[in-house]
Amino acid sequence: MSSSLGALQIADWRRRVFGLYAGVRQLSVQSPESGHELWRSGRDELFAGHPSSPLLPDDRAAFTGLPIAAYDPDWRFEVEVHRAEHPLRITVDTGTDGTVPFDLVGTVRLPYLGSLDVWHLGNYGGGLFLPVKDALAGRMGGTYGGGRYLLDTVKGADLGPGVNDDTLILDFNFAYNPSCAYDPMWACPLAQPGNTIGVEVPVGELYNSDVHTAEMRTAELHNAELSSGEHYNGGLYTE
């Protein structure tokens, strides 16, 4: 595949994801469950048939749908963003996208779950980024070991604001796995300590390791190292 063709296919993937989330936000005003069903079916369609699907060829041939839990309204929140008192920047070497800076916007506080950091992508495109790693991470039938994404607005994953300007809609039913959960060619920015909670989150996209190759475990360990900052070169550090 030529690089120009690949770029056009990725652009089309992004365009479709933006359109999908626009439809989700519209439906969710009246029925978040209907928005979730649109999201589930839309992601299944993209993963099954789009040229930029992160599924490896063997996994795509056997694909019957992503392992997404049934919608549970108890996991939907409208939360205030408490602004960070001091500036903080982290940089992540993603390999595929180079070194990516993230600036701390603030934190959100969730009933019974604790707090999560909200980040702003510090280079071209901007956008909010909110990953989460829960107590099911890395467990059989649980969630991806490196964590999942709740928001990544530069790539379209955006459930919109709440009633007030300083609030966000966070719905864990829409938590999804990063591309590196499916294809080891990707190195993704994953959940930091401020985005890790000690509570099991059994909703959203789960991680069925039975349908992935052994390479997936290698990718998971590699990306967990990137996230932890254990490797100074090619890892994460604070400025």
SERO-4910 file (N, C-alpha, C, O; in steps of 0.05 Angstrom, whole numbers):
BEGIN
 pado doro    nc1    nc2    nc3   cac1   cac2   cac3    cc1    cc2    cc3    oc1    oc2    oc3
  Met    A     17    -24      0      0      0      0     18     25      0     36     27     16
  Ser    A     12     44    -17     27     69    -18     20     85      7     -1     83     18
  Ser    A     40    103     14     35    120     38     12    139     33     -2    146     51
  Ser    A      9    149      8    -13    167      2    -40    154      4    -59    166     15
  Leu    A    -42    129     -5    -67    114     -3    -73    109     27    -96    112     36
  Gly    A    -52    101     42    -56     96     71    -66    121     85    -83    120    103
  Ala    A    -55    145     78    -63    170     90    -92    176     84   -107    185    102
  Leu    A   -101    171     60   -129    176     53   -147    157     68   -169    165     76
  Gln    A   -139    132     71   -156    113     85   -158    120    115   -180    118    127
  Ile    A   -136    129    127   -137    138    155   -155    162    158   -170    165    177
  Ala    A   -153    181    138   -170    205    139   -199    197    138   -216    209    151
  Asp    A   -206    177    121   -233    167    119   -242    154    145   -265    158    154
  Trp    A   -225    139    158   -231    127    184   -238    149    204   -258    147    218
  Arg    A   -221    169    206   -226    191    224   -253    205    218   -268    212    236
  Arg    A   -258    210    193   -283    223    184   -307    207    194   -326    218    203
  Arg    A   -305    181    191   -328    164    199   -331    163    229   -353    162    239
  Val    A   -308    163    244   -310    164    273   -323    190    283   -339    190    301
  Phe    A   -314    212    271   -327    238    278   -357    237    273   -372    247    290
  Gly    A   -365    226    250   -393    225    244   -408    206    263   -431    212    270
  Leu    A   -395    184    270   -407    166    289   -413    179    316   -435    176    327
  Tyr    A   -393    193    326   -397    206    352   -417    229    351   -431    235    370
  Ala    A   -419    243    328   -439    263    325   -467    251    327   -485    262    340
  Gly    A   -471    228    315   -496    214    317   -501    204    346   -524    205    355
  Val    A   -480    195    359   -483    186    387   -492    209    405   -510    205    421
  Arg    A   -480    232    402   -487    255    419   -516    263    414   -531    269    432
  Gln    A   -525    263    389   -552    270    382   -572    251    394   -592    260    406
  Leu    A   -568    225    391   -586    205    403   -586    206    433   -607    201    446
  Ser    A   -562    210    445   -560    208    474   -574    230    489   -578    227    513
  Val    A   -581    251    476   -597    272    489   -623    261    501   -631    267    523
  Gln    A   -636    243    485   -660    231    494   -656    203    505   -670    194    524
  Ser    A   -637    188    493   -633    160    501   -604    152    498   -595    144    477
  Pro    A   -588    155    520   -560    146    519   -557    117    510   -538    109    497
  Glu    A   -577    100    517   -575     72    509   -577     69    479   -563     52    467
  Ser    A   -594     85    466   -595     85    437   -569     95    424   -560     84    404
  Gly    A   -558    115    437   -532    125    427   -511    104    430   -493    101    412
  His    A   -512     88    451   -493     67    455   -496     45    434   -476     34    425
  Glu    A   -520     38    427   -525     18    407   -514     27    380   -503     11    365
  Leu    A   -518     52    373   -507     63    348   -476     61    349   -464     54    329
  Trp    A   -464     68    371   -435     67    375   -425     38    371   -405     34    358
  Arg    A   -438     20    384   -430     -9    382   -431    -19    354   -412    -30    344
  Ser    A   -454    -14    340   -457    -24    313   -438    -10    294   -428    -22    275
  Gly    A   -434     16    298   -416     31    281   -387     22    284   -373     20    264
  Arg    A   -378     17    308   -351      7    312   -348    -21    300   -327    -27    288
  Asp    A   -368    -38    303   -366    -65    291   -363    -63    261   -347    -77    249
  Glu    A   -378    -45    249   -377    -41    220   -349    -32    211   -338    -42    192
  Leu    A   -338    -12    226   -312     -2    219   -290    -24    222   -273    -27    205
  Phe    A   -291    -38    244   -271    -59    250   -272    -81    229   -252    -92    221
  Ala    A   -297    -88    221   -300   -111    202   -292   -104    174   -281   -121    160
  Gly    A   -298    -80    165   -295    -75    136   -278    -52    127   -272    -49    103
  His    A   -268    -35    146   -253    -12    136   -224    -19    132   -213    -34    148
  Pro    A   -211     -8    111   -183    -14    106   -164     -6    129   -143    -18    131
  Ser    A   -172     13    145   -155     22    167   -163      9    194   -154     18    215
  Ser    A   -178    -13    193   -185    -27    217   -159    -36    231   -141    -46    218
  Pro    A   -157    -33    258   -133    -42    272   -131    -72    275   -111    -82    285
  Leu    A   -152    -87    267   -150   -116    269   -130   -127    250   -128   -119    227
  Leu    A   -114   -147    260    -96   -161    243   -112   -179    224   -135   -186    230
  Pro    A   -101   -187    201   -116   -202    181   -129   -227    192   -152   -232    186
  Asp    A   -115   -243    208   -127   -267    219   -150   -261    237   -170   -275    237
  Asp    A   -147   -240    253   -169   -232    271   -193   -221    256   -216   -225    264
  Arg    A   -187   -207    234   -209   -195    219   -226   -217    205   -250   -215    204
  Ala    A   -212   -238    196   -226   -260    183   -245   -274    202   -266   -284    194
  Ala    A   -238   -275    228   -255   -289    248   -273   -270    263   -286   -278    282
  Phe    A   -273   -244    256   -287   -224    271   -317   -227    270   -329   -229    248
  Thr    A   -330   -226    293   -360   -227    294   -371   -204    310   -395   -202    314
  Gly    A   -354   -186    320   -363   -164    336   -345   -159    360   -334   -178    371
  Leu    A   -343   -134    368   -327   -127    391   -341   -136    417   -365   -135    418
  Pro    A   -325   -144    437   -337   -152    462   -345   -128    479   -330   -119    496
  Ile    A   -369   -117    474   -379    -93    488   -402   -101    507   -421   -114    498
  Ala    A   -400    -93    532   -420   -100    552   -446    -85    546   -446    -64    533
  Ala    A   -468    -96    557   -494    -83    555   -493    -56    569   -479    -52    588
  Tyr    A   -510    -37    559   -510    -10    570   -520    -10    599   -540    -23    605
  Asp    A   -506      4    616   -515      8    644   -514     37    651   -493     49    652
  Pro    A   -538     50    655   -539     79    659   -525     88    684   -519    112    687
  Asp    A   -519     70    703   -506     79    728   -477     88    723   -464    100    740
  Trp    A   -466     82    699   -439     89    693   -437    115    676   -415    120    664
  Arg    A   -458    130    674   -458    155    659   -457    178    679   -474    179    698
  Phe    A   -439    198    675   -436    220    694   -433    246    679   -422    247    656
  Glu    A   -443    267    691   -437    295    683   -419    306    705   -428    309    728
  Val    A   -395    313    698   -375    320    719   -362    347    713   -359    356    690
  Glu    A   -356    361    735   -342    387    733   -312    381    731   -301    364    744
  Val    A   -298    397    714   -269    395    712   -257    415    731   -261    440    728
  His    A   -243    405    751   -229    422    770   -201    429    759   -185    411    756
  Arg    A   -197    454    753   -173    462    739   -148    456    756   -148    459    780
  Ala    A   -127    449    741   -101    443    754    -90    468    767    -90    490    755
  Glu    A    -79    466    791    -67    489    805    -40    496    794    -32    519    795
  His    A    -26    476    784      1    481    774      4    468    746     -7    446    742
  Pro    A     19    480    728     22    468    701     38    442    703     57    440    719
  Leu    A     31    423    687     45    398    685     44    388    657     22    387    645
  Arg    A     67    381    646     68    370    619     82    343    620    102    340    633
  Ile    A     70    323    607     83    297    603     87    294    573     72    304    557
  Thr    A    108    279    566    112    272    538    113    242    535    126    228    551
  Val    A    101    232    514    100    203    509    112    197    482    103    209    462
  Asp    A    131    180    481    142    171    455    125    148    445    127    126    454
  Thr    A    108    154    425     89    134    415    101    117    392     89     98    384
  Gly    A    125    124    383    136    109    361    124    116    334    138    127    317
  Thr    A     98    110    331     85    115    305     79    145    301     81    155    278
  Asp    A     73    160    322     67    188    319     88    206    331     84    230    335
  Gly    A    111    195    337    133    211    349    127    217    378    112    203    391
  Thr    A    141    238    388    137    246    416    113    265    418    112    285    405
  Val    A     94    257    435     69    272    438     68    285    465     69    270    485
  Pro    A     65    311    467     62    325    493     33    326    502     15    330    486
  Phe    A     29    323    528      3    326    540      5    346    564     23    343    581
  Asp    A    -13    365    565    -14    384    587    -38    378    604    -60    374    595
  Leu    A    -34    379    631    -56    373    649    -76    396    650    -68    419    656
  Val    A   -101    390    644   -122    410    646   -133    412    674   -137    434    685
  Gly    A   -137    389    686   -148    387    713   -158    359    719   -148    340    707
  Thr    A   -175    357    738   -185    330    746   -216    331    748   -228    352    751
  Val    A   -227    307    745   -256    303    749   -259    284    773   -243    265    776
  Arg    A   -280    288    789   -284    271    812   -310    256    808   -332    267    803
  Leu    A   -308    229    810   -330    212    804   -340    197    829   -323    187    844
  Pro    A   -366    196    834   -376    183    857   -367    153    858   -370    139    839
  Tyr    A   -356    145    881   -348    118    887   -324    108    871   -313     87    876
  Leu    A   -314    125    852   -292    116    835   -266    131    841   -245    120    838
  Gly    A   -268    156    850   -244    172    854   -242    193    833   -261    201    821
  Ser    A   -217    202    828   -212    224    809   -196    214    785   -182    194    787
  Leu    A   -200    228    763   -185    222    739   -174    248    727   -187    269    728
  Asp    A   -149    246    717   -137    270    704   -148    274    676   -153    255    662
  Val    A   -151    299    669   -160    307    642   -136    321    629   -125    340    640
  Trp    A   -128    311    605   -104    321    591   -112    336    566   -133    331    554
  His    A    -95    354    557    -98    368    531    -74    361    514    -51    364    522
  Leu    A    -80    352    490    -58    346    471    -44    372    464    -56    391    453
  Gly    A    -18    372    469     -3    397    467      9    403    440     25    422    438
  Asn    A      3    388    419     14    394    393     -9    400    373    -32    404    382
  Tyr    A     -3    399    348    -22    407    327    -48    391    330    -48    366    332
  Gly    A    -71    405    329    -97    391    331   -109    394    359   -134    396    361
  Gly    A    -92    394    380   -103    397    407   -122    375    414   -120    353    404
  Gly    A   -141    381    431   -161    362    439   -157    351    467   -135    352    478
  Leu    A   -179    342    479   -179    331    506   -174    301    504   -182    287    486
  Phe    A   -159    291    524   -152    262    525   -157    252    554   -146    264    573
  Leu    A   -172    231    556   -178    220    583   -178    189    581   -198    177    574
  Pro    A   -155    177    588   -155    148    589   -162    138    617   -162    154    636
  Val    A   -169    113    620   -174    102    646   -166     72    647   -171     57    629
  Lys    A   -153     66    669   -145     38    674   -159     29    700   -155     42    721
  Asp    A   -175      8    699   -190      0    723   -180    -27    734   -160    -38    724
  Ala    A   -193    -36    755   -184    -60    769   -187    -86    753   -177   -107    761
  Leu    A   -201    -85    730   -204   -108    713   -182   -110    692   -180   -129    676
  Ala    A   -164    -90    691   -144    -88    670   -125   -112    672   -114   -118    693
  Gly    A   -121   -125    649   -103   -148    647   -114   -174    656   -100   -194    655
  Arg    A   -139   -175    666   -151   -200    675   -166   -213    652   -178   -199    635
  Met    A   -167   -240    652   -181   -254    632   -210   -246    631   -224   -247    652
  Gly    A   -220   -239    608   -248   -230    605   -252   -202    616   -275   -193    618
  Gly    A   -231   -188    624   -233   -161    636   -229   -140    615   -240   -140    594
  Thr    A   -211   -121    622   -206    -98    605   -176    -99    596   -160   -112    608
  Tyr    A   -170    -83    576   -143    -83    565   -123    -75    586   -128    -56    601
  Gly    A   -100    -89    588    -81    -84    609    -70    -56    611    -62    -47    633
  Gly    A    -68    -42    588    -57    -15    588    -78      6    593    -72     30    595
  Gly    A   -103     -2    596   -125     17    600   -140     23    574   -132     14    553
  Arg    A   -162     38    577   -179     45    554   -182     75    552   -172     90    570
  Tyr    A   -195     84    531   -199    113    527   -229    119    532   -246    105    522
  Leu    A   -233    140    548   -260    152    550   -264    175    531   -285    177    518
  Leu    A   -244    192    529   -245    214    510   -218    216    495   -197    212    507
  Asp    A   -220    222    469   -197    229    453   -208    246    431   -211    237    408
  Thr    A   -213    271    438   -230    288    420   -216    295    394   -230    300    374
  Val    A   -190    295    393   -176    302    368   -182    280    347   -179    285    323
  Lys    A   -189    256    356   -196    234    338   -226    229    337   -235    208    327
  Gly    A   -242    247    348   -271    245    346   -285    234    370   -309    237    372
  Ala    A   -271    221    388   -284    208    411   -291    229    432   -275    236    449
  Asp    A   -316    238    430   -324    262    446   -354    259    451   -370    259    433
  Leu    A   -362    257    477   -390    254    484   -402    281    490   -426    283    497
  Gly    A   -386    303    488   -397    330    491   -395    341    519   -388    327    538
  Pro    A   -403    367    521   -402    380    547   -428    374    563   -447    363    552
  Gly    A   -427    380    589   -451    379    605   -467    405    602   -464    419    582
  Val    A   -483    411    622   -500    435    621   -483    460    622   -489    480    609
  Asn    A   -462    459    639   -445    483    642   -419    480    626   -411    458    618
  Asp    A   -406    503    621   -382    503    604   -359    487    616   -343    476    601
  Asp    A   -358    485    642   -335    471    655   -342    442    663   -329    431    680
  Thr    A   -362    431    649   -369    403    655   -366    386    629   -367    396    607
  Leu    A   -363    360    634   -361    340    612   -380    317    617   -386    311    640
  Ile    A   -388    305    596   -402    279    598   -382    257    596   -367    254    577
  Leu    A   -380    241    617   -363    217    618   -382    193    621   -396    191    641
  Asp    A   -381    175    602   -398    151    603   -380    127    598   -370    123    576
  Phe    A   -376    112    619   -357     89    618   -367     67    599   -352     49    591
  Asn    A   -393     68    592   -403     49    572   -390     52    545   -391     34    528
  Phe    A   -378     76    541   -365     82    515   -335     80    517   -321     87    498
  Ala    A   -324     69    539   -295     64    541   -287     44    520   -300     24    516
  Tyr    A   -265     50    506   -257     33    484   -227     28    484   -212     43    496
  Asn    A   -219      6    472   -191     -2    471   -175     15    451   -186     20    429
  Pro    A   -151     23    457   -134     36    437   -125     16    416   -127     -8    419
  Ser    A   -116     27    394   -109     10    371    -87    -11    378    -87    -33    367
  Cys    A    -69     -4    397    -48    -22    404    -58    -47    418    -43    -66    421
  Ala    A    -83    -48    426    -94    -72    438    -98    -93    416   -101   -117    423
  Tyr    A    -99    -85    391   -105   -103    369    -82   -107    350    -80   -128    337
  Asp    A    -64    -88    348    -42    -90    328    -17    -79    341    -16    -56    349
  Pro    A      4    -96    343     29    -88    357     45    -66    342     64    -56    353
  Met    A     37    -59    317     51    -37    304     46    -10    317     61      8    313
  Trp    A     24     -8    332     17     17    345     29     18    373     31     -2    387
  Ala    A     38     42    381     47     47    408     31     70    418     34     93    409
  Cys    A     13     65    437     -7     85    445     -1     98    472     10     85    489
  Pro    A     -8    123    475     -6    135    502    -28    123    519    -52    123    512
  Leu    A    -20    113    542    -39     98    559    -42    112    586    -32    134    591
  Ala    A    -57     99    604    -65    111    629    -41    115    648    -26     96    653
  Gln    A    -38    139    658    -18    145    678    -30    140    706    -53    133    709
  Pro    A    -14    143    728    -24    138    755    -49    155    761    -67    145    775
  Gly    A    -51    179    751    -74    196    756    -98    188    740   -120    200    743
  Asn    A    -95    168    723   -118    157    707   -122    128    713   -133    113    696
  Thr    A   -114    119    736   -117     92    745   -134     91    770   -130    106    789
  Ile    A   -155     74    770   -173     72    792   -174     43    802   -170     24    787
  Gly    A   -179     40    828   -179     13    840   -206      0    840   -211    -18    857
  Val    A   -223      8    822   -251     -3    821   -254    -18    795   -244     -9    774
  Glu    A   -269    -39    795   -275    -54    771   -296    -39    754   -316    -30    765
  Val    A   -290    -36    729   -309    -22    710   -317    -43    689   -303    -46    669
  Pro    A   -340    -57    693   -347    -79    676   -363    -72    651   -374    -89    638
  Val    A   -363    -46    644   -378    -37    621   -359    -26    599   -335    -24    604
  Gly    A   -370    -20    576   -353    -11    554   -342    -34    538   -351    -57    541
  Glu    A   -321    -29    523   -308    -49    507   -289    -65    525   -271    -54    537
  Leu    A   -293    -91    525   -277   -109    542   -254   -120    525   -250   -112    502
  Tyr    A   -239   -138    536   -215   -148    522   -215   -178    523   -208   -190    544
  Asn    A   -223   -191    501   -224   -220    500   -198   -230    488   -195   -231    464
  Ser    A   -179   -237    505   -153   -244    495   -153   -270    479   -134   -275    464
  Asp    A   -175   -286    481   -176   -310    465   -176   -305    435   -168   -323    420
  Val    A   -186   -282    427   -188   -277    398   -164   -263    386   -164   -256    363
  His    A   -143   -258    402   -120   -244    393    -96   -263    392    -95   -283    406
  Thr    A    -76   -256    376    -52   -272    374    -34   -267    397    -38   -249    413
  Ala    A    -13   -284    399      7   -281    421     21   -254    419     31   -244    439
  Glu    A     22   -242    395     35   -216    392     21   -195    409     34   -175    416
  Met    A     -5   -199    414    -20   -179    429     -9   -176    457     -7   -153    468
  Arg    A     -1   -198    469     10   -197    496     36   -181    496     42   -166    515
  Thr    A     53   -186    475     78   -171    473     72   -141    470     86   -125    483
  Ala    A     53   -134    454     46   -106    450     35    -94    476     42    -71    483
  Glu    A     19   -109    491      8    -99    516     30    -93    536     30    -72    549
  Leu    A     50   -111    538     72   -107    557     89    -83    548     97    -66    565
  His    A     93    -80    522    109    -58    511     95    -31    518    108    -12    527
  Asn    A     69    -30    513     55     -5    517     52      1    547     51     24    555
  Ala    A     50    -20    564     49    -15    592     75     -3    602     75     14    620
  Glu    A     98    -11    590    123      1    597    125     30    589    135     47    603
  Leu    A    114     36    565    114     64    556     97     81    575    105    103    582
  Ser    A     75     69    584     57     84    602     70     88    630     66    109    642
  Ser    A     84     68    639     94     69    667    118     88    670    123     98    692
  Gly    A    132     94    648    155    111    650    180     97    659    200    109    666
  Glu    A    179     70    660    202     55    670    226     57    652    249     54    661
  His    A    221     62    626    243     65    607    246     94    600    229    106    588
  Tyr    A    269    105    609    273    134    605    274    141    575    262    161    567
  Asn    A    288    124    559    289    129    530    265    115    517    263     91    518
  Gly    A    248    131    505    224    119    492    202    115    512    182    102    505
  Gly    A    203    126    536    182    123    555    168    149    560    162    164    541
  Leu    A    163    155    585    148    178    593    164    194    613    177    181    631
  Tyr    A    164    220    612    178    235    632    163    261    636    147    270    619
  Thr    A    167    275    658    154    300    664    174    323    659    198    319    664
  Glu    A    164    345    651    181    369    647    177    388    669    190    410    669
***
